[in-house]
């Protein structure tokens, strides 16, 4: 009877990719202008629209049509910007804590519990340039024309002297070098 072989199985699990739920069509099947929008964008749009309606008396222009257009642009801009934010799996409460820490810390940072201060730059006087001394005009002589040079006459070169073919290859190479 064969003995059972023990096998070990390893399984690796990765975090599932979150697919955003999108709102792209109205109940009658027509597309939403500028969409599709995520649920987060829709929530930001609804909350910002509610805030704009309730604070209209703070920012009104006195003309209803301009107020409606401005309010709609602000709502659409906030929803669009929300869609451009990266989606992460961070806890939103920790994101708010980190953001408040970044806002309320000194801009220059701190060292050993004290905030750093950057010295203001010192003003330096501009460098003064001395007036240049006036120079006299210098006359430039005409260039000397080049003189023609006649080439040297060369003796005609004949065929090389035949080298002896006897001896080893090294001797023949040495004979070639010595003849030049």
C-alpha positions, 0 to 999 in steps of 0.5 A: 500500500503506497504512503500518502504524500503530504502536499502543501498549497500556498494561496495568495490573495490580493486586494480586489480592485474597486470598480466605481459605480457610475451614474450615466443615464436618466430614467428615460434612457437619455445620457446625463450631460457631462456624465457618467458620474460616480456616486461620490460626484453625485453626492458632492453635487447634491450637497453643494447644490443644497448649500448654494440654494441655502446661502444664495442671499450671501452671494446673489447678484440680484438677477435670478438667471445669473444666480442660476447659471453661477450656481450650476457652474459651481455645482458642476465644477465641484462634481468634476473636480471630485471625479479627478481625485484619486480613489484610494483605500485610506480611511477618510478620517485619517485623511482629514487628520493628515490634511489638518496637520498639513494646514496648521503646521508652520509653513517652514517646518519645525526643528527640535520643537521650534518653528524655523524662520528663514532670514530675509535676503540682504540687499546688496548695492549694484556693482558699479562699472568704471568708465572705459578709457578712450582709445586711439584708433589703430591703423591696420596695415594691408596684409602681405600677399602670399608668395608662390612656392614651387614644389620640389622636384621628386625623382621618379620612383621605380619598382621596389627591389625584389627581396630574397625569398630564402629564409624564415618568415621573420627574416623576410619581415625584417628585410622588408622593414630594413629596406624602407 
